[in-house]
């Protein structure tokens, strides 16, 4: 169902606070004074939401009003039935792009619901512990035995608070309860009062703010502490803080050389800091030592600020570029040797001249590794490291960075999977559109064929009417001639003529009887009951090597007695034809006639039902083999008009992959039985026993002998629940199907005399009488929802997985 012209209730979200973007997700739509769940989310891709754009009259206070609405909102489109009035296509929408809402809605129809309209449902445990602010002003509590009508309200300061009873009670009979998913799959439980019981469904604005008030409010929100980002943590010691006067200034150590992961990312001191003059306490006069040579090559070179960041880093490097054939360690060794060994007159110890200074980090790592190799020292080593200043903080920061990196990778993987799923969904949508187009073309072809057939039948009827008119004219002329001849015969001459004709006919009848040419009279059917028919079916099945229980045989006999058409479906080898002939022989029919799937046209000038009623060669049961191979969709319509009430049509059907689908009208003519071959069959064939022909049984007598038992209340409740679920799905049951289902349950309960399970009988009648016609008439979305409705019925659930000859 589309939203224009309807009253809709949904949820609102600010999906992008930086750009003040809001979107609306429809949840409920009012229909006939009640709310129904909105089930057409695919009309508003990608997530079933609609982008909210400000109306020109409230653009300056759009953001503040949307935020004041809360989670639930009401969209009133009852005065806007046009499709493009308030809901239009979003020009910024692109599939897979940043904007994922294909439609927009103007904000002047989005309102906050009335205070007494929606009550959020919370578990009873929520009243015993602090909780965040609910989505509605007043809430109700769910208990184990139902909903408590006492109203509660949230009281607290800040983010959390508690629930307190208001002393008021809610009339639960005036509300509807719903559990629907939110934006991210969470379940929203609430009660809502229909609009017919309310004077107004929205909360009108008591005061429309001016532009100056809105700007003042936004400025206050921007300056509030909650809007400010968290201040960075203060460092333990600032580099600009002067040294304490009580302690002498520490001598600055040269920067510790480290091997960077990427040479171009090596951190170098900024030129402006190196050119800054030293602090006053450190400018002490020292004696000039002529034997110390000052190496000017170690001073940083000026760097041109117009270069890029990468070029500045390369220009600020000392010595050769480490990426051009030499490592950073070799450069350090060369500079150390140049500053120490190559300065003449400098007293250098032999140990210092023997090897360069080792990196302290490398030495510390080696020492830690050496200690870690001894298991007895590991705990002591960890205790010592935890007492190092800032070691724990830096370790936690590194772990936090690693954790965030892992989370980011997982989020990227999830986003990639989401995009892939969206792509698959889009492909499925395109495939669904192609299937719908093909179905439309097939429907057009079928309708064209049906129209051509109707035209041909009309022309044939016109020709037959013309022939009948000619025969009527001939009969009228013959009647006139007979009247004239009768007028000429008067008195004794007329009586003699009548006497001669009667004697001639009587003599001809006697001669036919003596010569044996006269057709024997049809046998009189016996008035046996349903129990005798069940015994015959069990005996015939045992003679053919088929093992049936009495309940299975009773199921076949009751289905045959209640409806004029019995349809048998199943895979090849399931025994459809065998079961059909077995039923016919049990009825006393010596040979089951195989009628064509298209009934022949009646002879000229005869009643359409006369060929089947007057001809003694045709038995009382007709077998239609592979009835769904005919081009027409309703193969039983012709026989239903011509056959008398005593006759039965037993039709076998091919599966969907080899036969034509049947219409809902054809499937609603009678019971539909799905036969399955036994799971295990013996290799040795059973020796069939020859049984004599049975006497003919009257179908009317069997129908009158069907017993009736009272249907249990629990079974009636299940029938009502299933019928309500199918009605919500858009599948309506015919009066004929409901009558057959009720009579079937009542008869089977009486026949089995309390030995049958009512739930199993209910499963059988749903699978054999209600579900086939429903699958052919209900929309695809309703068929998908029927899987949950029959999940606890094994036969019905299994029927949904079979290749049925059903027209979808």
N, C-alpha and C positions, 0 to 999 in steps of 0.2 A: 504494500500500500504506500502511496506517495504522501508526503506531508502537507502540500498545499490544500487549504480548506479544512484542516484538522487542528485539534488541540493536542499538543505534544508536550510530554514531560521528559526531561533528560538531565544530564550532568554537564557541568561547565568546567573547563580547565584553562589555565594560563600556561600554554605550552612553551612560550618563549618570553620570560619576564623582561629580558633586555630590550625587546622590540615591542612589548605590550601586545602580544598576539594571544588571542583567545579562540577556543574552538568549542563546539557544542556536539554532544553525542546523544541522539534520540534513544530513549529507553521504552516509553509507553506512548500509545496513541489512543485517544478516546474514540469509541465506536459504540453507538446505540446506548449511550449513558454509562458505559463501563470502559475501563482501561484494558487494553490488550498489549502484550509485548510487541515491540517493533521488530519485525523479522526480515526486513528488506534492507539490511545494512549494505548489501552489494550495490545499491543504487547510489551510494555516496562513498566512492573509493577515496583513499586506500584503506582506511581504518574505520569506516562507517561514521565519520565525523564531518562537521560543516564549519568552515572558517567564519568567524563573526567579524564583520567590518562595521565601523561606526557610521551611524546615520548622520546626515549633514546637519541636523538640528541639535545633536548631542555629541559632536566630535570632541569638544573640549572637556567634557566630564565622562567620556566613554570608559576610560580606564578605571576611574574610581567607582563608577556604578557597577561595572562587571565584577570588580573585586568584592564589592559589598553583597553581591548576590549569593555567594557561597557555592557549595557544590551543586545543589539542585537548582534547576531553572525551568521556567515555563515558556514555551513558544506558542503564541496564539495566532494561528493563521486562518481562523474561521471566517474572517472578513477578506481573505486574500486567496480565493480558490485558483487563481491563474498560476501556471507553472513557473513563469518568469517574473512574478510580481515581487516577491521578497527573497526567493531563493534563485540564485543564478549561477552560471558556471564561473569557475575561478580561472582567470586568464593566466595566472602565474603558476598553475599546476602543470607539472610534467611528471610522468611516471618514472619513479626512481630518483626524482630530484629532491631539493630541499623542502619544497612545499608539497605536502602529502594529502591535501584536502582539495578535492575536485570541484566543490561547490562552496559558495559564500551565502551568508544570510545577514540581513541588516539588523542592527542592534535595537531598533525601535520596537521589534516584536519579541525580544528576549527580556523576560521579566523575572523578578524574584517571586517564588511561590508564596501564597498566603501562609500565615504562621500556623493556622490550624489545619493545613492541608496535608503535610507530610510529617510523619513521625518515624525517626530512625529506630530500628530494632537492635538491641544489644543483649548479649547473654547476661543472665542474672548474676554471674560472677563479677561483672563490670562494676556493680554497685559497691563492691567490697574492697576495691583497690583504686589508686589514682590512675587516671587515664587522660589522654589528650581531649581537646574540645570536640564534641560530636559535630556532625554536619547539619543538624537541625536544632532549633531552639529547645524542643522538648523531645524526649525519647521514651520508649517503652522497653520493658525487659521481657526476654523469652525464658520461660520456665519449661520444666520437663513435661508438664501437663497442658501447655499452651502459652498464651501471651497474657501477661499481667496488665489489666486495664489502667493501673495507677500510673499517672504521668510523673516523670522525673526531669529535672533540669540540671545543667552543669554549673558548678560553682567553683571558682578558682582564680588564681592570679598567675600570669605567665603562661607556660606551655602545658602544665598539667593541673588537674583539679579532681573533684569528686562529684558524684550524683546525689542529689537530694530530692525527696518526694515533694511535690507541689500541693498535695491534698486534693487534686482534681482527678477525675476519672474519665476515660475515653470510651465512647460507645463503639466497641469493636465491630458490631454488625453493620455500621455505616462505612467501613473501610475495606480495602482490598490489600492483600499481602503479596509482596513480590520479593524474589531473590534473583537479581540480575547481575551480570558481570560489569565491572567498571572499565576504566581506560586500560588498565594493565592486567585484566583477568581477575582482579579481586572481586569478591561477592558483596553486593550492596543489599542489605535486608532492610525493608521499610514498609510502612503502611501508608496508604494514600486514600483520600476521600474523593469520590467521583465529583465532577463539576456540577452535576445535576443537584447535588445536596448542598451546594455552596452559593453564596451570593456573589462572591468574586474569588477567582483563583489566583490572583496576583496581589502583590503588596505595592500599592502606588507610592510614588515618591512624594513625601510630605513637603519637601522643599527642593526646588531645582537650584543647584549651586550656580553661582556666577563664575565667570572666567577667572576673576581675581581670587575668589575663594579656592578654586581648584588649584591655581598656581601656588597659592600660599600653602595648601595642604601638601602638594607635591614637593615643595621646597622643604617643609618640615620633615617629610619622610626621607628625603635625601640627606638631611643633616642629623637624623636620628642615629644613635649608636648602633642600632641593629643593621642599618644600611651600610655603615663603614666597614671596610675590610679589616680583618684582624691585624693588629700591629705586629711587626716582626719581633722575635725574641731578642732581647738585649744581649750583646756579646759580653763575656766576662771582663774583657779589657779592651779599651779603644786604642787604636794605634796613635791617635792624636793626643792622648792624655800624657801630660809631662810626668817624668819620674819623680818619685818621692824625694823630698830634700834630705830625709834622714839617711837614705841609702845612696851610694855613689852610682852614677849611671853605668849601666852594663855596656860593655863593648859590643858593638854590632857585629854579628857574625856574617860571614859571606853566605849568600843563598845556597841552600843545599841542592846539589845537582840531582835530578831525577830523570828517569827515562820515560818520556811521555809516550802515550799510546799512538798519537799522531804528531809528527814533528811540526806540522803547520799550526797545530793548536797549542803549542808550548806557551805557557804563561810567562810573559816578560814584564818587567817593571815599566810602568807608564813613563813616557819621557818627561811629562810635566812634574811628576814627583821626583824624578832624578835631578832635575834642574833646580828644585827648590833648595834654598839655603838650609843648613843644619840648624838645629835648635841652639839657643843661646848657651845652655849649660855645657854643651858638647864642643863649643868653639874655644878650646883651650890651646894655649901656645905651647908648642913642643920644640925642643932643640932640633935644629937641622942636623941630620946625620948624613955626612957626605958619602959614606960608604953604601947607603941605601939608594938604589936606583928606582925611580918611579916609572912604571910601565904605563904609558899613555894608551896602549892598544886595548887595555881592559875597560877604558871608559866608554860609555854608550855613545853611539853616533846619533846625530840629529836625524829625525825621520820626517819626511815630507807629509804633511797632513792631507794633502790632496789625493794621496794614494788610497787604494782600497784597504780593507782590513787585512786581507791575506798578504798584500804587498807590503804593508807596514810591518807585519810580523817577520817577513823575510828580510826586510831592510834592517830591522833592529837586532838580528842575530849577530853574534860575535864569531868571527872566523868564517870558515867555509860553511856552505849550506850542507847540513847533515844528509840531505837527500841526494847529494851529488857525490857519492862514493865513499863517504866517511861517516862513521857512527858518532853519536853524541859523546860516548865514553872516550873515544879517541881525541875529540876536541878538548874535553876536560883535562885529559892527561897532558896534552900539548900546552894548554894554557898554564897548568900547574908547573910544568917543567920550565916554561918561559919565565914565570914569575918567581921561581925559587932557584933553580939550578943555573940559569943563565945570567944571574945578577952577580957580578964580580964583587968580591969583598964582603959578601954576606955569610956570616957564620952559620952553616947548616950541618946538623948532626949526620953521622953516617947512616943511622937508621932511616932518617927522613929521605936521604938521597937514594936509599935502596929500593923503595917502592912508593907509588903515589898514595894519597889519602883515599881510604876506602869509603864508599858511600855508607853513612850510618844506617840507612834503611835496609841495605843489603846485609849489613852485619847483624842488625836486630832480627831480621827474618831468619837468618841462618841460626842465630842463637835460640830463637823460639822453636825452630824445627828440631834442633838438637835436644832441647828440653822435652819437647812433645814426644820424641821417640822413646822416652823413658816413661812408662805408664805410671810409675809412682810419683812423678813430678807434675803430672798434668793438673791435678787439683790445685796444687800450690801455685803453678804458673797462672791458672785462671784467676785465683784470688789476688795475685800480684797485679795482673792486668786490670782488674776491676778498680783497684785503688789508684791507677794512673789518672791524672786530671783530664776530664772531658772524654775519656776513652769510652765510657758507657753511652754518653750522649751521641758521640760520633758513630758508634756501632749501631745504635738504634736508628739514627738517621740513614745510614747505609742500608740497614734492613728494611726500613720504610720505603726507601727509594727502590730497592729490589722488589719489594712487595707491590708497590705501585706499578712498576714496570711489568711484573707478571700479570697484574690485574688489567693493565692497558692491553697487553697482548691477548688476554682472554676476551676482553671487550671487542677488540678488533676482529677476533675469530667469530664471536657471536654476531657482530655486525655483518661480517661477510656471509655467515649462514643466513641471517635475516634477509639480506639482499638476494641471495640465491633462492630462498623460499618465495620472496616477492616475484622474482622472475618466473619461477615455476607456476605460481598462482596466475600470473598474467598469461602464461602459455596455456594453462587450463581454461582460463576465461575465453581466450581466442578459440581453443578447441571446442568449448561449449557453444560458442556462437556458431561455429561451423555445423555442429550437430543440430542446433535449432534450425539453421537454414535448410539442412537436408530434410529434417522432419517436416518443415513447412512445404518443401517441394513434394515430398511424398503425400502429404495431406492434400495438396492441390491436385496431384495426379489421381488420388483415390476419389476426391470429390468430382473430378471431371469424369472418371469412369462411372461413378454412381449416377451422375447427371445423364450421361449417355445411356446408361441402362434404364433410367426412369423414362427418358424420351422414347426408347425402343418399346418399353412396356406400354406407354401411353398410345403409341402408334398401333401396337398389337391389340390393345383394348378397343381402340376405335374401329379397327378392322373386324374384330369379333362382334362389336356392337352392330356393325353394318350387316354382318352375316345373320345375327339374331333378328334384326329387323326384317331381313329377307325371309327367314324361316317363319317369322310371325306372320308376314303377309301370306306365305304359302299356307300356313295353318288356318288363317282366316278364310282363305278361298276354299280350302278343303272343308271347313266347318259350314260354309255357305252351301257347298255342293251336298254335304251330308244332310243338311237341313232341308234342302230341296228334295233329296231322295226320300227322306223321312216323311215329308209332307205328302209324297205320292203314295206311301204305304199306309193304308188305313184298314182298321177292322181285323178280320181273320188273316189277311195277308201279312200284316205286321207281326202278329203273334207267331205265325208259322216261321217267319224269317228269324226271329229271335231264338226260337226253339232249335232250329237247325244249327245256328252258330254255336250255341252252348253245347250241344251234343258233339259237334266236331271238335271243339277244344278239349272236352272230357276224354274223347277217344284218343286224341293225340297225346295227352298226358299219360294215359294208361299204357299206350304203346311204348313211350319212352321209358316207363318204369320196368316193363317187361323186357325190353332190349338192353337195359343196364346203361343207357346213355345219360340218364338223368344224374346230375351232380348230387352227391350225398349231402345231407344236411350237416352243417357244422356242429361239432360236439358242444355240449352244454358245459360251461366252466363250473368246476366245483367251488363251493364257497368255503375254502379252507382259511385258516388264520395265519398270522405272521410267524407263529412258532413252527407250523408245518413247513413253511417256506425256508426258515433257517435250518431245519433238520435236513431238508432236501439239498440245500447249498453245501452243508458240511459233508453229507454223504458223497455228493458229486465231486467235491474238492478232494476228499480222501481217495476216491477212485482214480483221480488224475494225478495223484502223488503230491498234492498241495496240502500243507499243514497249516490250518487256520484255527484260531481260538473261537469260542462261541461269540465273544465280543466283536471280533473282526467280521465274522459272518453276519451278525446282527447289524453291524454298521453298513454293510453292503445292502442288505435287504431293506432297512429303514430308509436309506437314501433313495433306493429304487421305488419305494412305495410313496414317498412324500413328494417327489418331483417328476414331471413327465420326461425330463431329459437327464441322463446320467453320463457325465464326461469322464473318460479314463485317460490319464496322461502318464508318461513315464519314459525312461530311456529305452532304446531297443533291447529286447530280451526280458523286459519286466513282466510280460504276460498280459498285455492289454486285451488282445483278441481272445485269449483263452478264458479270461475272467468274463468277458462279454458273452461268449457262447455258453459258459457255465450258468450264468444268470438266466439266459433265455431258456435253456433246457430245464432249469429248476422251475420255471413258470409253466412248463408243460408244452412249450413250443417245440415241435419236432425238428424244424429247420428254421434257423434264424435268417430272415430275409436281408440281403445286402442291398440297401437302397442307394441310389446315387446321391451325391451331396447336393445336387440341385433337383428339387422335385419336378417331375414331368408335368407339362401343361395338361389340364383335363381335356377329354374329347369334346368335340364340337357339339354344343347344345346340351351338355351334361353338367351336373352340379360339380364344383371343384372337389368336393369330398367324396363323390360317388365312386371313383376308381378304387379307393382304399377301403370303402365300407361295403361295397357290393361284391368285390372279387374274393372268393373263398380261398384262392391260392396264396394270398399274402398273409403271413402269420401275424400274431399280436405283438411282436417285438421287431423293431427295425434296427439293424446294425449299420452305422455309418463309419466305415473304416477310413482313417486319415482324413477326417472331416475338415481340418484346417488347411488342406491343400487346394481347396476351392478358391477362386479369385474373390468371391464376395466375403465381407467381414462378418455377416450374421447368417450362418448356415442353417439355423434352426427355425427361421421365421416361416418358411413355406410349410414345414411339417406341423408346426404349432397351429396353423390355420386349417389344415386338412385332416389331421389325425383325430379320432375320437378320444374320449377321456380314458378308455380302457387300454390304450396303446402306450407303449414305452419306446423311447429312442435311446439306444446305447451307442455313444460315439467314442471312437478312439482318436487321440490327437497326437500329432508329431511335436517334438520339442521345438524351441524357438529357433534353433540354428538350421532346421530343415523344413519347418512348416510356417504358414502364414499366421500372424497374430490375430486373435479373436477380439471382437469389440466387447465393451462392458455389458451391453444388452445381451449378447450371446452367452457370456459367462454367467449372467444372472438368471438364465432359464432353469438351472437346477444345480445339483451337487457336482463338484469338481474333485475327483479323487486322484491323488498322485501315487502311482504304484512304484515300488522299488524291488529289484531282484534280491533274493536272499543273499546274505553275506557269504555263506558257504554252501556250495551245491555238491552232491555226491557225483563221482564219475559214472557210476552205474545208473543207467536210466531206470526209472520206476516202471513196473509192469502195470499198465492201465487196466482197470477192471471194467468190463462191459456192464452197464446198467440199463435196464429196460426204460423206454420212454415214460415220462411222468404224465399224469393227467393234467389237463389245462386248469389253471387256477385263475380265479377272477381277481383282478387288481382292485376292483371296488370292494370286494369282500375283505381283501387284505387290509385296505385302508380303514375299513370300519372296525377291524379287529385290533388295530393298534392301541395298546393300552396307554393310559395317561397317569402320570405321577406328579405330585406337587414338586415344583422346582424349589430347592433350598434358597433361603434368603441370601446366603453368602454368594451363591452362584448368580442370583439376580443382581446383587451389588457389583459383581465383576462385569456382568453384561452392561450395566449402566455406565460403569467407569470406562470400559472400552469404547462404548458408543460416544461418550463425551469426548474422549481423547481423539477419536476419528473425526468427530465434528470440528474440533479445534484445528485439526490438520487440514480440513477442507474436504473430507471424504464422507459423503452421506450414504446411508444404507436404505435400500428400497423396502417397501412394506412386505413384499413377497419374501425377501431374504430374512427379515426379522421373524416372520411367521414360521418359515421353515426351520430357523435356528431354535426357536422356542419349542416347536413340536418335536424336533430331534432330541433335545435334552430331556423333555418330559417322557418321551417314548423309551429312550435307552435306559433311563433310570428305572422305569417300570419293568422293562424286559429283563434286565440284569438283577433285579430284586435286591438292591443294596450292595451288590458285589462290585460295582463300578465306582471309580473315583470321579466325583463331579468335575474336578479340575481337568482331568484327562479328557472327559467328554466335551468340556468347553473348548479345550485345545483342538479337538477333532472338528467341531462344528465351525470354529473360526477358520481353520485351514481349508475345510472342504466347502463351505458355503459363503462366508463373508469376505475373506481376504482376496480370492481371485478377481471378483468383479471390482473390488476396491482398487487393486493394483492397476486395473485397466482404465479407471475413471479418475483417480486422484492425481493431482499434480506431482511432479518429481520431488519437490520439497516436502510434501506431505508423506510420500513413500519413504523418504529418508528418516523422517521423524517416527514412522511406524515401527522401525526396528527397535527403538527403546520401549514402545508400548507392548510389543509381543515378545520381549526378551525372556520372560518367565514361561513362555509357551513353547515347548520344544518343537512340535510339529509345525507350528506357524513360523517360528524363526527359521527352521530348516527350509520351509517353502520359499522364503525370500532369497535363498541362495541357489535355487534350482533354475534351470533354463526354461522358464514357462512360456507358453505361446500367448503372451499377454500383450495387448496393444497399449503402449505407454503414450 
